[in-house]
Amino acid sequence: MTEPQIVNAHDLSFELMFSEEKVLARVEEMGRTLHEKYHDKNPIFLGVLNGAFIFTADLTRAFGEQCEVSFIKLSSYSGLESTGEVATLIGLTSDVENRHVIVVEDIIDTGKTMHEFLSTLRKMNPASVAFATFLLKPDAIKYEFPIDYIGFEIPNKFVIGYGLDYNELARNLRGIYQLK
């Protein structure tokens, strides 16, 4: 099934940036890369809700080895913009001490959310922490931290699809769409 070139969510129009085929090919490649490093370590993939739920599922399947999956819910967005504040809506329930943790994000723009979460996570004494993000906006980064695995670098534009939303719509789109 071919994705539409233009979609609407609420009052805005978006145009196709990455097709489902391109998305899935990149996720498979990322899974193979993670497999090379973590295949014998039983890592914990820590998905950041709501946006990373689809990416987390696809990435762990592409990883293809024994692993655990857990989720946290952090929020810093309202509508099209960051609020500047990070709220923990669902905290970490898994024990990560001496474990290899791969934090899975849908998109990193300013980096504030993950920068703040990293300090919290390090206090739990994991064996290692890696960040895997499906999308990265390098021109928007304001907070530095190591981003180990990147699906795609994109311009500083608002995007939806493949788990990303605009006011809760469009998460179910198979491709990535940018605001027109």
PyMOL commands that set and color helices and strands:
alter all, ss='L'
color gray80, all
select helices_A, chain A and resi 20-38+53-63+112-122+138-140
alter helices_A, ss='H'
color red, helices_A
select strands_A, chain A and resi 6-9+12-18+44-49+68-78+81-90+100-108+128-136+149-153+159-160+176-179
alter strands_A, ss='S'
color yellow, strands_A
deselect
rebuild
show_as cartoon
